[in-house]
């Protein structure tokens, strides 16, 4: 298990500029990326015991982060195909 935060720019380095553009122009994408960031930070804080939480809750946070990341990936792939 890695205790390194999973930042969107690190997970999607080929889409860094697109992520920035979508955050500026698409309210839904901005909301998703903010939700991803919040879930990601909560998982990272739990992994590093900065804010220890119940393991079941940590698992739920990880699943939430993955669902959001999947939705972001879908948007990035669609917008790349369009552009």
VENQUIMO-V713770 format. One record per residue. RES is the residue in one letter. SS is DSSP state (~ for helix, > for strand, _ for the rest). PHI is phi in whole degrees, 0 to 359 (NA if undefined). PSI is psi in whole degrees, 0 to 359 (999 if undefined). Layout:
res=[RES:RES]
ss=[SS:SS]
phi=[PHI:PHI]
psi=[PSI:PSI]
//
This chain:
res=[X:X:X:X:X:X:X:X:X:X:X:X:X:X:X:X:X:X:X:X:X:X:X:X:X:X:X:X:X:X:X:X:X:X:X:X:X:X:X:X:X:X:X:X:X:X:X:X:X:X:X:X:X:X:X:X:X:X:X:X:X:X:X:X:X:X:X:X:X:X:X:X:X:X:X:X:X:X:X:X:X:X:X]
ss=[_:_:_:_:_:_:_:~:~:~:~:_:~:~:~:~:~:~:~:~:~:~:~:~:~:_:~:~:~:~:~:~:~:~:~:~:~:~:~:~:~:~:~:~:~:~:~:_:_:_:_:_:_:_:~:~:~:~:~:~:~:~:~:~:~:~:~:~:~:~:~:~:~:~:~:~:~:~:~:~:~:~:_]
phi=[NA:268:257:263:300:264:288:302:296:283:284:231:299:285:245:305:295:295:300:299:299:293:298:279:244:234:298:295:297:299:298:297:293:294:296:298:301:297:295:299:296:296:296:298:295:289:298:266:61:290:226:300:225:302:298:294:294:297:298:296:298:296:295:299:301:292:298:295:298:298:294:297:300:298:296:298:292:294:289:292:295:282:265]
psi=[132:140:23:133:145:78:146:318:330:323:331:63:332:350:16:312:320:319:314:313:315:323:328:332:346:108:322:315:318:317:317:314:325:318:320:313:316:313:319:314:320:318:314:318:325:317:325:6:23:319:83:138:167:138:327:318:321:320:318:320:319:319:318:314:318:320:316:317:320:318:320:316:319:315:315:319:321:315:330:319:328:328:999]
//
